Structures are given as structure tokens and as C-alpha cells.
Amino acid sequence: MNGKKVKILYLQPFEYFGDTRFLTESFLRISNYLNSKKEELNIDIEEEYLDLRFEGLPLYCPENLNEYRLELKNLLLNTFERFNFEICAISCYTSFTYLNSMEVAFMIKNVINPSCYTIIGGYHPTVMSEDFYLKNIPDYLRDFYNPKASPIDFLVQDEGELPFFHFIKNFINGTISARSCLKDKPQILPRRIMEDLNELAVLNLDLFKKYKDIIKKNGDFYINFTRGCLFRCKFCSSSIDSKMKSYRSVRFKSIDRCIAEIDVILRTKWLSIDKLMIDDPVFFPKRSMKREFFQKFSKFKRIPFKIYVHDRIELCSREDLRNYKKFNLIPGFGLETGSPTLLCRLGKFLGKNNSIIHAKKYLQKVEEIIKYSNEIGAQIIFLCMGASPGMDSETIKESTEFFLSKRFSGKSLIEKYPINLQIQKFAILPGNTFYENGENFLFSKFYFKKWWKIFDKEQALYSTLLKPSKYLSFSEAMGFLKDFLSKLYRAQMRLKNPSYNLPEYFFHQKLYKRTLELYNYKVLKEKSIIY
């Protein structure tokens, strides 16, 4: 090395919703790739990871704002005194982190280290880059910091490894082109996609080691073996209208590389987890690769944690289910709904297959998977949406028929078979076909289309407030959801399905009640709201 060094702070903001995930595909992959290029860069790299979700800060909300800012300032000052970072990379992986990512960026640029380069990446900077322009930043942030410019110097869109590597390379060479006028919008780095995933470095988990106790407590860890999705569901970030080009480009690591990364996780002595989520959109859609994976995975005699994967109904065979059972992998299937009509409105199938006939065959396959998985004792999960765009009286009738009609010797599907059906209230996320055009072709109404700019501890609930269709209100859709949930839990608890319990049921009902209260107050009483 030439004696030069660069100090990088990777910063994960607070998020309003979702599991507190440790994701390999964000900072860990970026750091690993950067360090694999040390010889080319000819420089020492010093890095630190700071995760604001686990630093004991107050909840980021209006009621705690003064206290939060004081404690955030102290945390960042202490970090800077110990680790004089020149570059701060901030993750805005989802829209639920947007407000806090801007708060942190302002604090760093205005208080901690004004000369520091701030660079932000993730899904939200890709699909909503204009939110990082000074004029579009919420008033409560601009009023407090009184900025002359956006606190963000550079935006990374789509994948991060290659853009960040080239950014660091230019930083070292002194060829970074800073904003000539601070009022300029942030510079968007050239978009670069990792075409060959085998060029990524094999995992090194050391960046996360400081949070080993948190990881052990939470028990979850996320990894990806592939990138991109074959399908174009209209509610998804791989939809045809998505700005995430990488999500529509399917790429695979070699099976040997995948097995090597599982081996790293097993051999990392400080890492203690209960659950490994292989978070690919579809777990090896190529059947030959799936078979090769199971063949080589068999070398592991004991896995001390559960492994979860995503699979597709139409791609899953009985052989797959037997292998999932044999190797103790738990597949999750995006069932979404029991309505053929709504499945088509969701764009669940490709091209000519997005038809009622195909949707009915799809639901027949669902029944076959339920029956066979129960026959062999394989644990599987079905994911469903509640109160989604496109839902109407017809789709409610169809879904009721699928789940509740007495067509199994006088019992309904949910009365006859143990089923792990996980229902989540639909949230309207930016940057997909539903968000861009759903109000036109589905006749839905999204009451808070830019909900991520609402500074409220219940921000996540605002993302769910919508009118599903022209003749179905939100409260009517929620009524069906609450009623179905009650019948589902009653039937499954009678079957002694361990996936269901009363505390969880009461949690969901309480959440739905609060969501309806928010709808009644913010939508029905405050009839005209603009965000």
C-alpha cells in the first residue's frame, strides 16, 4: 500500500416498519467487494458500521425530537472523535427509512463534519431521487437545520457495489467532481449492475461483529444467492414500471459459491442465529440449479438454525417439497389471495398466462401443495395480502369460496388442513406499476401517496390507507379481513396448528382496529389532505 488510507462510515438509519434485518446485500456486500479490490486501489481502507436501530436512541417521532437530536448528536460526535470518517455512506434501503436518513445526513453535514462526503443508496433513492433535492425535503428538517443545500452529495441507484467502488477509486485519485453550487441537486453516480455475481467476494461478516449480541437476540440473518426476478407482479419492485432495473435482471451465483457462503456463516464463531433467510425472489428458478444445490447442501450434517426461502407455486414440484422436508428448509409462497380475478389484477402471471383460466389452475396447485405438504409433514408458509388495490365484492366472493366453502367432506380448506397462512395488510410502496398507475386502471385511491414524508410514529399505517376499488371502501375491505382472520385462527387452533395462538391473533386485531381509527380520523374527518 502507498501509505494512504480512506475512512468510511456505513450508517443504517432508524426505520418505521419491518423486521430489524441484518442484510448481506447492502453494506456487507459493498464492503466485501471494496476490500477485495484493495490491491487495485493501492490504499488502506478503514471502515465502521453504525446501526441507529441498536444504539439506544429514543424513538424517532415528533414527541421525542429534541431528545432524539441531542442523543444523535452525541453519538455521532463520539463516533467522529474516535473514527475521523471522510465518507459517510447512508442506507435508504426502503422508504420507511427516508425521514431518518435525511435527519442523520443533515446532522453530519451541518454539525459533525461539513467536509465529509455523504452518499446515499437504496431502493428509495432509486425510485424517488427527487426526494433528496433541497426543495423537496420536509419543512421540519429544513426549518431546524436552515440548510443552503441538500445534505446529500451523491446518490447511488440500483446496486451499490460497483458504483461505490468507482466512487472510492475517484476519491483516491482526486477526481471526484464536487457540486459546483451547493444548491445543486445531489449527483447521481453512474448506474452499474453486477452482471456476474461470482465476481462478488465471498462473505466476510466482520463488519457486523460489533452487533453480535443484537444479532443473537433477534436471531435473524438475510442472504441472497441470486438477484432479479423472472416475474412482473404489478405491486412489486420488479414490475414493468419499476426504476429498479437490476430487479428485472435475473443473475445467479454458482452453487459452489452459495454453499461456500453457508459454510462461512456456520464457521463464523461469533455469529449465533435462529433463522437464515435466503431472500431471493425465487429460490433457484432453474430446476437444474435447485437440484445441484440440494445435492451439495447434503454435505452439511447439522444446521443449527432454520433456513427460509421464497418459492413460486407454479415452479414447485413434489420433489422440491420432499427436499425441503429432508433438508429442513421452509419455503414461503406468495399466494396473495384466493381470488382468480384479483390474482390477474395483481399481474401475478406472465404474459398470456395472466388469465382467469391460469389463475384457477394456480389455485388448484395451491390445494395440491397444501395436501401433499401435510401428507409428508413438510413445513411451508403462504403469504397473503389484506385490503389490496383491485379488491372488490367479486374478489371477496371468490376468495371466500376458495378458503371457506365446505368442499372437503363438509369442511372448508382452512378447517380440513393445517395451513400456515400469514396475512399482511397491503402497503402501497413507490416505484411499481400499482403506485404509478393503479389509481387509473384499478380505480383505487391512495389517500397518502407520499406517506414516507409524514413524520409520525405510526407512519407505517399511513402506507396502508387506500380505497381498494371504485365500489369498495377501505373500512369494508378491512371488515372482510378482520372477519376472515377470526375464522382462520378459530379453524387452525381447533386443528392444534402451532403457527397460531391467541396473543398473535389479538395483536393483529388491535393493529387493524388502530388502522381503522386512523382511517376514520385522517381520511373521513379530514376529507381533503394533500401531502
C-alpha positions in Angstrom: 0.0 0.0 0.0 1.2 3.6 -0.6 0.5 4.8 2.9 -2.8 6.5 2.0 -6.0 5.5 3.7 -9.7 6.2 3.5 -12.1 6.1 6.4 -15.7 5.1 5.6 -18.6 5.2 8.0 -21.5 2.9 6.9 -24.7 4.1 8.6 -28.0 2.3 8.9 -30.9 4.7 9.9 -33.9 4.0 12.0 -36.9 2.5 10.1 -40.6 2.8 10.9 -41.6 -0.7 9.8 -40.3 -4.2 9.2 -38.0 -6.7 10.8 -34.7 -5.3 12.1 -32.9 -7.3 9.5 -29.2 -7.7 9.1 -28.9 -7.7 5.3 -25.9 -9.0 3.4 -26.9 -7.3 0.2 -26.5 -3.8 1.4 -23.3 -2.6 3.3 -21.8 -6.0 3.8 -21.5 -6.8 0.1 -20.3 -3.3 -0.7 -17.6 -3.5 2.0 -16.6 -7.0 1.0 -16.3 -6.1 -2.7 -14.4 -2.9 -1.9 -11.9 -4.8 0.3 -11.4 -7.5 -2.4 -10.1 -4.6 -4.7 -7.5 -3.3 -2.2 -4.6 -4.1 -4.4 -6.1 -2.3 -7.3 -6.9 0.7 -5.2 -3.5 0.6 -3.5 -4.8 2.1 -0.3 -5.7 1.1 3.2 -9.4 1.0 3.9 -10.8 1.6 7.4 -14.5 1.0 7.9 -17.0 1.2 10.7 -20.7 0.2 10.7 -23.2 2.2 12.8 -26.7 0.9 13.1 -29.0 3.5 14.7 -31.7 0.8 15.3 -29.5 -0.6 18.1 -27.8 2.4 19.7 -30.4 3.0 22.4 -31.7 6.2 20.8 -35.3 7.4 21.6 -38.0 6.6 19.1 -37.7 9.0 16.2 -41.0 10.8 16.3 -42.3 14.4 16.9 -42.8 13.8 20.7 -39.1 12.9 21.1 -37.5 15.1 18.5 -35.4 17.4 20.8 -34.2 14.5 22.9 -33.5 12.4 19.8 -31.4 15.1 18.1 -29.4 15.7 21.2 -28.6 12.0 21.7 -27.9 11.5 17.9 -25.5 14.5 18.0 -23.6 13.0 21.0 -23.5 9.6 19.3 -22.1 10.9 16.0 -19.7 13.3 17.7 -18.3 10.4 19.8 -18.0 8.3 16.7 -16.2 11.1 14.8 -13.8 11.8 17.6 -12.8 8.1 17.6 -13.1 7.5 13.9 -12.5 10.5 11.8 -14.5 9.4 8.8 -14.2 11.2 5.4 -17.1 9.4 3.7 -20.4 8.6 5.2 -22.5 6.0 3.3 -26.1 6.0 4.4 -28.6 3.3 3.5 -32.1 4.3 2.5 -32.9 0.7 1.7 -36.7 1.2 2.0 -39.0 4.3 2.1 -39.5 3.6 5.8 -36.0 5.0 6.5 -36.3 8.1 4.4 -37.0 10.7 7.1 -34.4 9.4 9.5 -31.8 9.1 6.7 -32.3 12.8 6.0 -32.1 13.8 9.7 -28.8 11.9 10.0 -27.4 13.4 6.8 -28.2 17.0 8.0 -26.7 16.3 11.4 -23.5 15.1 9.8 -23.2 17.8 7.2 -24.3 20.7 9.4 -22.9 19.7 12.8 -20.4 16.8 12.8 -18.2 17.1 9.7 -19.2 19.5 7.0 -16.3 18.4 4.8 -17.5 14.8 4.8 -18.8 13.3 1.6 -22.3 11.9 2.1 -23.5 9.2 -0.2 -26.9 7.6 0.0 -28.2 4.5 -1.8 -31.0 2.0 -1.7 -34.5 1.5 -3.2 -35.9 4.9 -2.3 -33.0 7.0 -3.8 -33.5 4.9 -7.0 -37.2 5.3 -7.4 -37.7 8.7 -5.7 -34.4 10.6 -6.3 -36.2 13.9 -6.3 -37.0 13.5 -2.6 -33.3 14.2 -1.9 -33.4 17.7 -3.5 -33.4 20.5 -1.0 -36.8 21.9 -2.1 -38.5 18.5 -1.6 -37.1 17.8 1.9 -39.8 18.1 4.6 -40.1 21.5 6.3 -39.4 20.3 9.9 -35.9 19.4 8.8 -35.2 22.5 6.7 -36.6 24.8 9.4 -34.3 23.3 12.1 -31.1 23.0 10.1 -31.6 26.1 7.9 -29.6 24.5 5.1 -28.2 26.1 2.0 -28.1 22.8 0.2 -29.2 19.2 0.3 -27.2 17.3 2.9 -26.6 14.5 0.3 -23.7 14.8 -2.1 -24.1 11.7 -4.1 -26.9 9.2 -4.9 -26.3 5.5 -5.7 -29.1 3.9 -7.7 -29.8 0.2 -8.1 -27.0 -2.0 -6.9 -24.2 -0.5 -4.8 -21.0 -2.5 -5.2 -19.7 -1.2 -8.5 -20.8 2.5 -8.2 -19.3 2.7 -4.7 -16.1 1.1 -5.7 -15.7 3.6 -8.6 -16.6 6.4 -6.3 -13.8 5.4 -3.9 -11.4 5.0 -6.8 -12.2 8.5 -7.9 -11.9 9.8 -4.4 -8.4 8.3 -4.1 -7.4 9.7 -7.4 -8.7 13.1 -6.6 -11.1 13.1 -9.5 -14.3 13.5 -7.5 -16.4 16.2 -9.1 -18.0 18.1 -6.2 -21.1 20.2 -6.6 -20.1 23.5 -8.0 -23.1 25.1 -6.4 -24.3 23.8 -3.1 -27.9 24.4 -4.2 -27.4 21.9 -6.9 -29.2 18.6 -6.5 -27.1 15.6 -5.4 -25.0 14.0 -8.1 -26.3 10.6 -9.3 -23.5 8.2 -9.7 -23.4 6.2 -13.0 -25.6 3.1 -12.6 -23.6 -0.1 -12.8 -25.1 -3.6 -12.4 -23.0 -6.6 -11.3 -23.6 -8.9 -14.2 -21.6 -11.9 -12.9 -22.4 -12.4 -9.2 -19.4 -14.7 -8.9 -17.3 -11.5 -9.0 -18.6 -10.6 -5.6 -16.3 -11.5 -2.8 -17.2 -14.5 -0.6 -18.9 -13.2 2.6 -16.9 -11.8 5.4 -19.2 -10.9 8.3 -16.7 -8.8 10.4 -18.4 -5.5 9.7 -21.4 -6.7 11.7 -19.4 -8.2 14.6 -19.9 -5.2 17.0 -23.6 -6.1 17.0 -23.2 -9.8 17.6 -25.3 -9.7 20.8 -28.1 -7.9 18.9 -28.0 -10.5 16.1 -28.1 -13.3 18.7 -31.1 -11.7 20.4 -33.0 -11.0 17.2 -32.0 -14.3 15.7 -32.4 -13.4 12.0 -29.9 -13.0 9.2 -30.6 -12.4 5.5 -28.5 -13.5 2.5 -29.0 -13.6 -1.3 -27.8 -16.2 -3.8 -29.5 -14.7 -6.8 -30.6 -11.3 -7.9 -33.6 -10.2 -10.0 -37.0 -11.8 -10.6 -38.5 -13.6 -13.6 -41.9 -12.3 -12.8 -43.5 -8.8 -13.1 -46.2 -8.6 -10.4 -47.7 -5.2 -10.6 -47.3 -4.5 -6.9 -43.6 -5.5 -6.8 -40.3 -3.7 -7.4 -39.7 -6.0 -10.4 -42.8 -4.7 -12.2 -42.5 -3.3 -15.7 -42.8 0.2 -14.4 -40.1 -0.1 -11.7 -37.0 2.0 -11.9 -35.0 -0.8 -10.3 -33.6 -2.2 -13.5 -31.5 -4.7 -11.5 -34.7 -6.3 -10.1 -35.7 -7.3 -13.7 -32.2 -8.8 -14.5 -32.0 -12.4 -13.2 -28.5 -13.5 -12.2 -27.1 -16.4 -10.3 -24.1 -17.3 -8.2 -22.6 -20.7 -8.8 -23.9 -23.4 -6.5 -20.4 -23.9 -5.1 -20.3 -20.2 -4.2 -23.6 -20.5 -2.4 -22.5 -23.5 -0.4 -19.3 -21.6 0.4 -21.3 -18.7 1.9 -23.4 -21.0 4.0 -20.1 -22.5 5.2 -18.9 -19.0 6.2 -22.0 -18.5 8.3 -21.6 -21.8 10.0 -17.9 -21.2 10.7 -18.2 -17.6 12.0 -17.9 -18.4 15.7 -19.3 -15.1 17.0 -22.5 -15.4 14.9 -25.4 -17.0 16.6 -28.7 -17.1 14.7 -32.0 -18.9 14.8 -33.1 -18.1 11.3 -31.3 -17.7 8.0 -33.5 -16.1 5.3 -32.3 -16.8 1.7 -34.1 -13.7 0.4 -34.0 -14.4 -3.3 -37.3 -13.5 -5.1 -37.5 -17.2 -6.2 -35.2 -19.9 -4.8 -33.3 -21.1 -7.9 -36.0 -20.9 -10.6 -33.7 -23.1 -12.7 -34.6 -26.7 -11.7 -31.1 -28.0 -12.5 -29.6 -25.4 -10.1 -32.1 -26.3 -7.4 -31.2 -30.0 -7.7 -27.5 -29.2 -7.6 -28.0 -27.1 -4.5 -29.7 -29.9 -2.6 -27.1 -32.4 -3.7 -24.2 -30.2 -2.5 -26.1 -28.9 0.6 -26.3 -32.5 1.8 -22.6 -32.2 2.9 -23.8 -30.2 6.0 -24.6 -32.8 8.6 -26.2 -30.4 11.0 -27.5 -26.9 10.5 -28.2 -25.2 13.9 -30.7 -22.8 12.6 -33.8 -22.8 10.4 -33.5 -21.8 6.7 -36.3 -20.0 4.9 -36.6 -19.5 1.2 -39.1 -17.9 -1.3 -40.6 -20.2 -3.9 -43.3 -19.9 -6.6 -46.4 -22.1 -6.6 -46.1 -22.9 -10.3 -42.4 -23.8 -10.1 -42.6 -26.0 -7.0 -42.7 -29.8 -7.6 -43.3 -32.7 -5.2 -39.6 -33.4 -5.5 -38.9 -29.9 -4.2 -41.3 -30.4 -1.2 -39.6 -33.6 -0.3 -36.2 -31.9 -0.4 -37.4 -29.0 1.7 -38.6 -31.6 4.2 -35.5 -33.7 4.0 -33.1 -30.7 4.5 -35.3 -28.8 6.9 -35.8 -25.7 4.6 -39.0 -23.8 5.0 -40.4 -22.4 1.7 -42.7 -19.3 1.6 -45.1 -19.0 -1.3 -46.7 -15.7 -2.3 -50.2 -16.9 -2.6 -51.6 -13.3 -2.2 -55.3 -14.2 -2.5 -57.8 -17.0 -3.1 -59.4 -14.9 -5.9 -58.5 -15.8 -9.5 -59.8 -12.3 -10.6 -57.6 -10.5 -8.1 -54.6 -12.6 -8.9 -54.8 -11.4 -12.5 -55.3 -7.8 -11.4 -52.1 -8.2 -9.4 -50.3 -9.3 -12.5 -49.2 -12.5 -10.8 -48.5 -14.3 -14.0 -46.5 -13.5 -17.1 -48.0 -12.5 -20.5 -50.8 -14.7 -21.8 -50.8 -16.7 -18.6 -52.2 -13.7 -16.7 -55.7 -15.2 -17.3 -58.6 -16.5 -15.2 -58.1 -20.0 -16.5 -54.4 -20.0 -15.5 -55.2 -18.4 -12.1 -57.7 -21.2 -11.4 -55.1 -23.8 -12.2 -52.7 -21.9 -9.9 -55.1 -22.2 -7.0 -55.6 -25.9 -7.8 -51.9 -26.3 -7.4 -52.0 -24.4 -4.1 -54.5 -27.1 -2.9 -52.2 -29.9 -4.1 -49.2 -28.4 -2.3 -51.3 -28.0 0.9 -52.4 -31.6 0.8 -49.0 -33.1 -0.1 -47.0 -31.0 2.4 -49.4 -32.2 5.2 -49.1 -35.8 3.9 -45.2 -35.7 4.2 -45.0 -33.4 7.1 -43.2 -30.5 5.3 -43.5 -27.1 6.9 -44.5 -24.4 4.4 -45.8 -20.8 4.6 -48.3 -19.0 2.4 -48.2 -15.2 2.3 -51.4 -13.3 1.6 -52.4 -9.6 1.2 -55.2 -7.9 3.1 -57.2 -5.0 1.7 -55.2 -4.6 -1.5 -55.9 -2.5 -4.6 -58.2 -4.2 -7.0 -60.2 -5.9 -4.3 -64.0 -5.7 -4.7 -67.2 -7.6 -3.9 -66.4 -10.1 -6.7 -62.9 -10.9 -5.5 -64.2 -11.2 -1.9 -66.7 -13.7 -3.0 -64.1 -15.7 -4.9 -61.6 -15.7 -2.0 -64.4 -16.7 0.4 -65.3 -19.6 -1.9 -61.6 -20.8 -2.1 -60.9 -20.7 1.7 -64.3 -21.1 3.3 -66.6 -23.2 1.1 -67.4 -26.7 2.5 -66.0 -28.8 -0.3 -63.8 -31.2 1.7 -66.2 -33.7 3.2 -68.3 -30.9 4.7 -65.3 -28.9 5.8 -63.6 -25.8 4.3 -59.9 -25.7 3.2 -58.9 -24.0 6.4 -61.0 -26.4 8.5 -59.6 -29.5 6.9 -55.9 -28.9 6.6 -53.3 -27.2 8.9 -52.1 -24.2 6.9 -49.5 -21.5 7.9 -51.2 -18.5 6.2 -49.5 -15.3 7.0 -51.7 -12.3 6.2 -50.2 -8.8 5.9 -52.1 -5.6 5.3 -51.2 -4.3 1.9 -48.9 -1.2 1.9 -48.5 1.0 -1.2 -44.8 1.3 -1.9 -43.4 3.7 -4.5 -41.9 2.7 -7.8 -44.1 -0.1 -9.1 -47.0 -0.4 -11.5 -49.6 -0.2 -8.8 -48.1 3.0 -7.4 -47.6 4.7 -10.8 -50.9 3.7 -12.5 -53.1 1.7 -10.0 -55.4 4.6 -9.4 -56.2 4.7 -13.1 -56.7 1.0 -14.1 -57.9 -0.3 -10.7 -59.9 2.7 -9.7 -58.2 2.7 -6.3 -57.4 5.8 -4.3 -54.2 6.1 -2.3 -55.0 8.6 0.5 -51.4 9.3 1.4 -49.4 8.6 -1.7 -46.2 10.2 -0.2 -46.7 8.7 3.3 -42.9 8.4 3.9 -42.8 12.2 4.4 -45.3 12.0 7.2 -43.4 12.5 10.5 -45.4 10.3 12.8 -44.5 7.2 14.9 -47.4 5.5 13.1 -46.1 6.3 9.7 -46.3 2.7 8.5 -50.0 2.7 9.0 -50.5 5.6 6.6 -48.9 3.5 3.8 -51.9 1.1 4.1 -54.7 3.6 3.9 -56.4 3.2 0.5 -59.7 2.7 -1.3 -59.3 -0.7 -3.0 -61.7 -0.1 -5.8 -64.5 2.1 -7.1 -67.3 0.4 -5.1 -65.4 -0.9 -2.1 -64.3 1.3 0.8 -61.3 0.8 3.0 -63.5 0.0 6.0 -65.4 -2.6 4.1 -62.2 -4.3 2.9 -60.9 -4.3 6.5 -64.2 -5.7 7.7 -63.7 -8.7 5.4 -60.1 -9.0 6.5 -60.9 -9.0 10.3 -63.7 -11.5 9.8 -61.6 -13.9 7.8 -58.7 -13.6 10.3 -61.1 -14.6 13.0 -62.4 -17.7 11.1 -58.8 -18.6 10.1 -57.5 -18.6 13.7 -60.5 -20.4 15.1 -60.2 -23.2 12.5 -56.4 -23.6 12.7 -56.4 -23.5 16.5 -59.0 -26.3 16.5 -56.5 -28.3 14.4 -53.9 -27.5 17.0 -51.7 -25.8 14.4 -48.7 -24.4 16.4 -48.4 -21.5 13.9 -51.5 -19.8 15.5 -52.0 -18.5 19.0 -54.3 -16.1 20.8 -51.8 -13.4 21.7 -50.8 -13.1 18.0 -54.5 -13.0 17.0 -55.2 -10.2 19.5 -52.2 -8.3 18.2 -53.5 -8.4 14.7 -57.0 -7.4 15.7 -55.6 -4.5 17.8 -53.5 -3.3 14.9 -56.4 -3.5 12.4 -58.6 -1.6 14.9 -56.0 1.2 15.2 -55.6 1.3 11.4 -59.4 1.8 11.0 -59.3 4.5 13.7 -56.6 6.3 11.8 -58.6 6.0 8.6 -61.7 7.4 10.3 -59.8 10.3 11.7 -57.4 11.2 8.9 -59.5 10.4 5.9 -63.2 10.6 6.7 -63.0 13.5 9.1 -60.2 15.4 7.4 -61.7 15.0 4.0 -59.1 17.0 2.0 -55.5 16.1 2.7 -52.5 16.9 0.5 -49.0 15.6 1.0 
